[in-house]
Amino acid sequence: MGSYNLTMQDKTVTIETDQTSFEAYLIKPPGLIKGGLIVIHEVWGLADHIKDVARRFASDGYCVLAPDLLSQTGITEKAGELQKELFDPEKRAQAQPKIREMMAPIMSPEFAVETIAKVKSCYEYLSSTEETKSRVAITGFCFGGTYSFSLAIAEPRLKAAIPFYGHCDATVEELRKIKCPILAFYGEKDEGLMGGLDDLTKNMQEAGVDFTPKVYPNCGHAFFNDSNSFTYNKEAASDSWLKTLEFLNSNISK
């Protein structure tokens, strides 16, 4: 958990798309704002951990918008207990079918289209203000990492994308739409993502994308989540945090 400037302003705002509306957590630092940052949660929803991460970024000078992209699906009502079971080696086998059932509402192409529209609306919200205009980046974790890749493809004005253990199965043609640099973090033991990382890197190179993958040894999925004692890796989390801030500082003001 971080320490924060108590004069930061935070509130819940409503974001609208052409089809729906949803809530997001907005936090602004005092003084000069470096830029806008969208922070996308894990599949567990807009949990306290993600709000804490948003406050950390705000403490470094960013106006942060963390949308709630899953509460309308009903997933977040079941997420807390299932998260503990999934990462507990003794309960994982029993938890996996429950997780698959829980995930069913978000696996459809229709959900993906709707969610990308929501994330694009987050971009428009931040880019419409003078404080953050034309200086908006995105980061996200797991589910949020995947949609960080998605926004990089969908929004050519995006300044930077920093997916943490996100999935990207886009074609080379789709990847060519990306105009911003991408810094992507992975855990060496995250077999589901590591198996496709070489192909993704080759496709990014073929598409001409400035793509930098960083793989941390001796850790797996969700290594950044300090609220998950089963997955958190302090060394990897600390290093990726510093690299993220450096990457944002290097790219968001260009």
C-alpha positions as YAML, in Angstrom:
chain: A
units: angstrom
residues:
- id: 1
  name: MET
  ca: [0.00, 0.00, 0.00]
- id: 2
  name: GLY
  ca: [1.21, 3.48, -0.76]
- id: 3
  name: SER
  ca: [1.35, 6.75, 1.13]
- id: 4
  name: TYR
  ca: [-0.55, 9.61, -0.45]
- id: 5
  name: ASN
  ca: [-0.89, 13.35, -0.48]
- id: 6
  name: LEU
  ca: [-4.06, 14.00, 1.48]
- id: 7
  name: THR
  ca: [-4.98, 16.97, -0.72]
- id: 8
  name: MET
  ca: [-5.67, 14.74, -3.72]
- id: 9
  name: GLN
  ca: [-9.25, 14.92, -4.95]
- id: 10
  name: ASP
  ca: [-11.14, 11.72, -5.72]
- id: 11
  name: LYS
  ca: [-14.73, 10.97, -6.68]
- id: 12
  name: THR
  ca: [-16.95, 8.61, -8.65]
- id: 13
  name: VAL
  ca: [-17.95, 9.82, -12.10]
- id: 14
  name: THR
  ca: [-20.32, 8.48, -14.74]
- id: 15
  name: ILE
  ca: [-18.95, 7.74, -18.21]
- id: 16
  name: GLU
  ca: [-21.24, 7.30, -21.18]
- id: 17
  name: THR
  ca: [-21.00, 5.42, -24.47]
- id: 18
  name: ASP
  ca: [-23.55, 5.41, -27.27]
- id: 19
  name: GLN
  ca: [-25.13, 2.31, -25.75]
- id: 20
  name: THR
  ca: [-24.73, 2.51, -21.98]
- id: 21
  name: SER
  ca: [-23.19, 4.27, -18.99]
- id: 22
  name: PHE
  ca: [-20.90, 3.07, -16.22]
- id: 23
  name: GLU
  ca: [-19.08, 4.40, -13.19]
- id: 24
  name: ALA
  ca: [-15.38, 5.14, -12.80]
- id: 25
  name: TYR
  ca: [-13.10, 6.21, -9.97]
- id: 26
  name: LEU
  ca: [-11.41, 9.55, -10.75]
- id: 27
  name: ILE
  ca: [-8.53, 10.94, -8.74]
- id: 28
  name: LYS
  ca: [-6.54, 14.11, -9.37]
- id: 29
  name: PRO
  ca: [-3.31, 15.25, -7.76]
- id: 30
  name: PRO
  ca: [-2.82, 18.80, -6.51]
- id: 31
  name: GLY
  ca: [-0.74, 21.12, -8.63]
- id: 32
  name: LEU
  ca: [0.67, 20.42, -12.05]
- id: 33
  name: ILE
  ca: [-0.75, 17.33, -13.78]
- id: 34
  name: LYS
  ca: [1.66, 15.32, -15.95]
- id: 35
  name: GLY
  ca: [-1.09, 13.69, -17.99]
- id: 36
  name: GLY
  ca: [-4.07, 11.37, -17.89]
- id: 37
  name: LEU
  ca: [-3.90, 7.67, -17.14]
- id: 38
  name: ILE
  ca: [-6.57, 5.01, -17.54]
- id: 39
  name: VAL
  ca: [-6.13, 2.15, -15.05]
- id: 40
  name: ILE
  ca: [-8.06, -1.03, -15.86]
- id: 41
  name: HIS
  ca: [-8.76, -3.56, -13.14]
- id: 42
  name: GLU
  ca: [-8.28, -7.31, -13.04]
- id: 43
  name: VAL
  ca: [-11.17, -9.68, -13.63]
- id: 44
  name: TRP
  ca: [-12.03, -9.25, -9.95]
- id: 45
  name: GLY
  ca: [-13.43, -5.80, -10.72]
- id: 46
  name: LEU
  ca: [-12.77, -2.32, -9.38]
- id: 47
  name: ALA
  ca: [-11.46, -3.60, -6.05]
- id: 48
  name: ASP
  ca: [-9.76, -1.59, -3.31]
- id: 49
  name: HIS
  ca: [-6.38, -2.74, -4.66]
- id: 50
  name: ILE
  ca: [-6.99, -1.00, -8.00]
- id: 51
  name: LYS
  ca: [-8.16, 2.17, -6.29]
- id: 52
  name: ASP
  ca: [-4.96, 2.03, -4.26]
- id: 53
  name: VAL
  ca: [-2.93, 1.71, -7.48]
- id: 54
  name: ALA
  ca: [-4.82, 4.69, -8.91]
- id: 55
  name: ARG
  ca: [-3.88, 6.74, -5.84]
- id: 56
  name: ARG
  ca: [-0.23, 5.76, -6.25]
- id: 57
  name: PHE
  ca: [-0.23, 7.05, -9.82]
- id: 58
  name: ALA
  ca: [-2.00, 10.22, -8.74]
- id: 59
  name: SER
  ca: [0.70, 10.75, -6.12]
- id: 60
  name: ASP
  ca: [3.17, 10.79, -8.98]
- id: 61
  name: GLY
  ca: [1.25, 13.56, -10.76]
- id: 62
  name: TYR
  ca: [-1.28, 11.79, -12.98]
- id: 63
  name: CYS
  ca: [-4.99, 12.36, -13.30]
- id: 64
  name: VAL
  ca: [-6.24, 8.77, -13.08]
- id: 65
  name: LEU
  ca: [-9.51, 7.27, -14.29]
- id: 66
  name: ALA
  ca: [-10.22, 3.70, -13.15]
- id: 67
  name: PRO
  ca: [-13.44, 2.45, -14.73]
- id: 68
  name: ASP
  ca: [-15.71, -0.23, -13.35]
- id: 69
  name: LEU
  ca: [-16.14, -2.51, -16.37]
- id: 70
  name: LEU
  ca: [-17.60, -5.61, -14.74]
- id: 71
  name: SER
  ca: [-20.14, -4.76, -12.03]
- id: 72
  name: GLN
  ca: [-22.98, -4.86, -14.58]
- id: 73
  name: THR
  ca: [-22.14, -8.50, -15.35]
- id: 74
  name: GLY
  ca: [-22.62, -9.71, -11.78]
- id: 75
  name: ILE
  ca: [-19.07, -11.11, -11.68]
- id: 76
  name: THR
  ca: [-17.78, -8.87, -8.92]
- id: 77
  name: GLU
  ca: [-20.36, -10.23, -6.46]
- id: 78
  name: LYS
  ca: [-18.65, -13.65, -6.59]
- id: 79
  name: ALA
  ca: [-15.09, -12.54, -7.26]
- id: 80
  name: GLY
  ca: [-13.59, -12.11, -3.80]
- id: 81
  name: GLU
  ca: [-13.98, -15.63, -2.46]
- id: 82
  name: LEU
  ca: [-13.23, -17.29, -5.80]
- id: 83
  name: GLN
  ca: [-10.01, -15.29, -6.13]
- id: 84
  name: LYS
  ca: [-8.75, -16.74, -2.86]
- id: 85
  name: GLU
  ca: [-9.70, -20.27, -3.90]
- id: 86
  name: LEU
  ca: [-8.17, -20.00, -7.37]
- id: 87
  name: PHE
  ca: [-4.71, -19.04, -6.13]
- id: 88
  name: ASP
  ca: [-4.72, -21.44, -3.17]
- id: 89
  name: PRO
  ca: [-2.97, -24.62, -4.42]
- id: 90
  name: GLU
  ca: [-5.16, -26.77, -2.18]
- id: 91
  name: LYS
  ca: [-8.43, -25.32, -3.53]
- id: 92
  name: ARG
  ca: [-7.51, -24.51, -7.14]
- id: 93
  name: ALA
  ca: [-8.98, -27.64, -8.72]
- id: 94
  name: GLN
  ca: [-12.37, -27.06, -7.10]
- id: 95
  name: ALA
  ca: [-12.30, -23.36, -7.96]
- id: 96
  name: GLN
  ca: [-11.55, -23.68, -11.67]
- id: 97
  name: PRO
  ca: [-15.03, -24.82, -12.83]
- id: 98
  name: LYS
  ca: [-16.57, -22.06, -10.71]
- id: 99
  name: ILE
  ca: [-14.26, -19.54, -12.36]
- id: 100
  name: ARG
  ca: [-15.19, -20.75, -15.85]
- id: 101
  name: GLU
  ca: [-18.86, -20.38, -15.00]
- id: 102
  name: MET
  ca: [-18.27, -16.93, -13.56]
- id: 103
  name: MET
  ca: [-16.32, -15.83, -16.64]
- id: 104
  name: ALA
  ca: [-18.96, -16.93, -19.15]
- id: 105
  name: PRO
  ca: [-20.65, -13.49, -19.44]
- id: 106
  name: ILE
  ca: [-17.38, -11.80, -20.47]
- id: 107
  name: MET
  ca: [-16.17, -14.30, -23.06]
- id: 108
  name: SER
  ca: [-18.48, -13.32, -25.90]
- id: 109
  name: PRO
  ca: [-17.46, -11.13, -28.88]
- id: 110
  name: GLU
  ca: [-20.33, -8.81, -27.99]
- id: 111
  name: PHE
  ca: [-18.88, -8.17, -24.55]
- id: 112
  name: ALA
  ca: [-15.49, -7.37, -26.07]
- id: 113
  name: VAL
  ca: [-17.00, -4.84, -28.48]
- id: 114
  name: GLU
  ca: [-18.97, -3.19, -25.68]
- id: 115
  name: THR
  ca: [-15.95, -3.09, -23.36]
- id: 116
  name: ILE
  ca: [-13.63, -1.57, -25.96]
- id: 117
  name: ALA
  ca: [-16.27, 1.11, -26.51]
- id: 118
  name: LYS
  ca: [-16.26, 1.79, -22.76]
- id: 119
  name: VAL
  ca: [-12.47, 2.05, -22.62]
- id: 120
  name: LYS
  ca: [-12.49, 4.40, -25.63]
- id: 121
  name: SER
  ca: [-15.03, 6.54, -23.76]
- id: 122
  name: CYS
  ca: [-12.57, 6.69, -20.86]
- id: 123
  name: TYR
  ca: [-9.95, 7.98, -23.28]
- id: 124
  name: GLU
  ca: [-12.36, 10.62, -24.58]
- id: 125
  name: TYR
  ca: [-13.23, 11.66, -21.03]
- id: 126
  name: LEU
  ca: [-9.61, 12.31, -20.12]
- id: 127
  name: SER
  ca: [-8.58, 13.79, -23.44]
- id: 128
  name: SER
  ca: [-11.47, 16.26, -23.38]
- id: 129
  name: THR
  ca: [-10.01, 18.25, -20.49]
- id: 130
  name: GLU
  ca: [-7.25, 20.84, -20.84]
- id: 131
  name: GLU
  ca: [-5.32, 19.28, -17.94]
- id: 132
  name: THR
  ca: [-4.78, 16.01, -19.78]
- id: 133
  name: LYS
  ca: [-5.64, 16.79, -23.41]
- id: 134
  name: SER
  ca: [-3.52, 14.81, -25.90]
- id: 135
  name: ARG
  ca: [-1.55, 13.29, -22.99]
- id: 136
  name: VAL
  ca: [-3.37, 10.08, -22.12]
- id: 137
  name: ALA
  ca: [-1.92, 6.62, -21.53]
- id: 138
  name: ILE
  ca: [-3.32, 3.32, -20.29]
- id: 139
  name: THR
  ca: [-2.26, 0.54, -17.98]
- id: 140
  name: GLY
  ca: [-4.10, -2.51, -16.69]
- id: 141
  name: PHE
  ca: [-3.76, -5.88, -15.04]
- id: 142
  name: CYS
  ca: [-4.80, -9.28, -16.43]
- id: 143
  name: PHE
  ca: [-8.27, -8.43, -17.84]
- id: 144
  name: GLY
  ca: [-7.09, -4.82, -17.79]
- id: 145
  name: GLY
  ca: [-3.83, -5.70, -19.50]
- id: 146
  name: THR
  ca: [-5.78, -7.31, -22.32]
- id: 147
  name: TYR
  ca: [-7.91, -4.20, -22.80]
- id: 148
  name: SER
  ca: [-4.80, -2.02, -22.63]
- id: 149
  name: PHE
  ca: [-3.64, -3.82, -25.77]
- id: 150
  name: SER
  ca: [-7.11, -3.38, -27.24]
- id: 151
  name: LEU
  ca: [-7.16, 0.38, -26.70]
- id: 152
  name: ALA
  ca: [-3.70, 0.71, -28.23]
- id: 153
  name: ILE
  ca: [-5.13, -0.86, -31.38]
- id: 154
  name: ALA
  ca: [-8.37, 1.13, -31.31]
- id: 155
  name: GLU
  ca: [-7.04, 4.60, -30.39]
- id: 156
  name: PRO
  ca: [-4.15, 6.01, -32.48]
- id: 157
  name: ARG
  ca: [-3.88, 9.11, -30.27]
- id: 158
  name: LEU
  ca: [-2.92, 7.08, -27.19]
- id: 159
  name: LYS
  ca: [0.50, 8.08, -25.84]
- id: 160
  name: ALA
  ca: [1.57, 4.81, -24.21]
- id: 161
  name: ALA
  ca: [0.24, 1.42, -23.12]
- id: 162
  name: ILE
  ca: [1.56, -0.63, -20.20]
- id: 163
  name: PRO
  ca: [-0.22, -4.00, -19.99]
- id: 164
  name: PHE
  ca: [0.53, -6.17, -16.98]
- id: 165
  name: TYR
  ca: [0.12, -9.86, -17.88]
- id: 166
  name: GLY
  ca: [-2.47, -9.14, -20.55]
- id: 167
  name: HIS
  ca: [-3.50, -11.30, -23.50]
- id: 168
  name: CYS
  ca: [-3.21, -10.12, -27.11]
- id: 169
  name: ASP
  ca: [-4.16, -12.34, -30.04]
- id: 170
  name: ALA
  ca: [-4.44, -9.57, -32.63]
- id: 171
  name: THR
  ca: [-3.30, -10.13, -36.19]
- id: 172
  name: VAL
  ca: [-0.30, -8.33, -37.66]
- id: 173
  name: GLU
  ca: [-2.72, -6.20, -39.67]
- id: 174
  name: GLU
  ca: [-4.53, -5.17, -36.49]
- id: 175
  name: LEU
  ca: [-1.26, -4.51, -34.68]
- id: 176
  name: ARG
  ca: [-0.23, -2.10, -37.43]
- id: 177
  name: LYS
  ca: [-2.91, 0.26, -36.10]
- id: 178
  name: ILE
  ca: [-0.89, 0.78, -32.92]
- id: 179
  name: LYS
  ca: [0.89, 4.15, -32.90]
- id: 180
  name: CYS
  ca: [2.15, 4.28, -29.31]
- id: 181
  name: PRO
  ca: [4.98, 2.44, -27.55]
- id: 182
  name: ILE
  ca: [4.04, -0.55, -25.42]
- id: 183
  name: LEU
  ca: [5.79, -1.84, -22.31]
- id: 184
  name: ALA
  ca: [4.36, -5.23, -21.29]
- id: 185
  name: PHE
  ca: [5.09, -7.14, -18.09]
- id: 186
  name: TYR
  ca: [4.96, -10.90, -17.57]
- id: 187
  name: GLY
  ca: [5.81, -13.50, -14.94]
- id: 188
  name: GLU
  ca: [8.06, -16.32, -16.07]
- id: 189
  name: LYS
  ca: [5.77, -18.96, -14.54]
- id: 190
  name: ASP
  ca: [2.62, -17.58, -16.22]
- id: 191
  name: GLU
  ca: [2.42, -20.42, -18.74]
- id: 192
  name: GLY
  ca: [-0.80, -19.25, -20.34]
- id: 193
  name: LEU
  ca: [0.86, -16.06, -21.57]
- id: 194
  name: MET
  ca: [4.50, -17.09, -21.85]
- id: 195
  name: GLY
  ca: [3.61, -19.74, -24.42]
- id: 196
  name: GLY
  ca: [2.51, -17.07, -26.88]
- id: 197
  name: LEU
  ca: [4.96, -14.28, -26.05]
- id: 198
  name: ASP
  ca: [7.55, -15.15, -28.72]
- id: 199
  name: ASP
  ca: [4.88, -15.10, -31.44]
- id: 200
  name: LEU
  ca: [3.43, -11.85, -30.12]
- id: 201
  name: THR
  ca: [6.88, -10.24, -30.09]
- id: 202
  name: LYS
  ca: [7.53, -11.35, -33.68]
- id: 203
  name: ASN
  ca: [4.14, -10.05, -34.79]
- id: 204
  name: MET
  ca: [4.75, -6.73, -33.05]
- id: 205
  name: GLN
  ca: [8.10, -6.43, -34.83]
- id: 206
  name: GLU
  ca: [6.52, -7.24, -38.19]
- id: 207
  name: ALA
  ca: [3.83, -4.64, -37.54]
- id: 208
  name: GLY
  ca: [6.45, -2.01, -36.70]
- id: 209
  name: VAL
  ca: [5.27, -1.51, -33.12]
- id: 210
  name: ASP
  ca: [7.64, -0.22, -30.44]
- id: 211
  name: PHE
  ca: [7.03, -3.21, -28.15]
- id: 212
  name: THR
  ca: [9.12, -4.02, -25.07]
- id: 213
  name: PRO
  ca: [8.24, -7.18, -23.12]
- id: 214
  name: LYS
  ca: [9.72, -7.59, -19.65]
- id: 215
  name: VAL
  ca: [9.63, -11.06, -18.07]
- id: 216
  name: TYR
  ca: [10.29, -11.48, -14.35]
- id: 217
  name: PRO
  ca: [11.80, -14.77, -13.14]
- id: 218
  name: ASN
  ca: [10.40, -16.83, -10.29]
- id: 219
  name: CYS
  ca: [6.91, -15.35, -10.38]
- id: 220
  name: GLY
  ca: [3.68, -15.92, -12.22]
- id: 221
  name: HIS
  ca: [0.41, -14.20, -12.99]
- id: 222
  name: ALA
  ca: [-0.75, -11.29, -10.81]
- id: 223
  name: PHE
  ca: [2.70, -10.67, -9.32]
- id: 224
  name: PHE
  ca: [1.89, -6.97, -8.88]
- id: 225
  name: ASN
  ca: [-1.19, -7.50, -6.72]
- id: 226
  name: ASP
  ca: [-0.05, -6.92, -3.15]
- id: 227
  name: SER
  ca: [-3.47, -7.89, -1.83]
- id: 228
  name: ASN
  ca: [-2.98, -11.45, -3.10]
- id: 229
  name: SER
  ca: [-0.53, -13.26, -0.83]
- id: 230
  name: PHE
  ca: [-0.37, -16.27, -3.17]
- id: 231
  name: THR
  ca: [0.86, -14.35, -6.21]
- id: 232
  name: TYR
  ca: [2.51, -11.13, -5.03]
- id: 233
  name: ASN
  ca: [6.22, -10.79, -5.74]
- id: 234
  name: LYS
  ca: [7.64, -7.72, -4.04]
- id: 235
  name: GLU
  ca: [10.81, -7.51, -6.14]
- id: 236
  name: ALA
  ca: [9.00, -7.81, -9.47]
- id: 237
  name: ALA
  ca: [6.23, -5.44, -8.36]
- id: 238
  name: SER
  ca: [8.70, -2.78, -7.22]
- id: 239
  name: ASP
  ca: [10.81, -2.99, -10.36]
- id: 240
  name: SER
  ca: [7.81, -2.94, -12.71]
- id: 241
  name: TRP
  ca: [6.40, 0.07, -10.85]
- id: 242
  name: LEU
  ca: [9.61, 2.06, -11.35]
- id: 243
  name: LYS
  ca: [9.80, 1.02, -15.01]
- id: 244
  name: THR
  ca: [6.18, 2.05, -15.50]
- id: 245
  name: LEU
  ca: [6.77, 5.52, -14.09]
- id: 246
  name: GLU
  ca: [9.90, 5.94, -16.22]
- id: 247
  name: PHE
  ca: [8.00, 4.82, -19.31]
- id: 248
  name: LEU
  ca: [5.15, 7.22, -18.64]
- id: 249
  name: ASN
  ca: [7.50, 10.13, -17.97]
- id: 250
  name: SER
  ca: [9.34, 9.40, -21.23]
- id: 251
  name: ASN
  ca: [6.26, 9.13, -23.43]
- id: 252
  name: ILE
  ca: [3.23, 10.93, -22.09]
- id: 253
  name: SER
  ca: [4.53, 14.46, -22.66]
- id: 254
  name: LYS
  ca: [5.70, 13.91, -26.25]
...
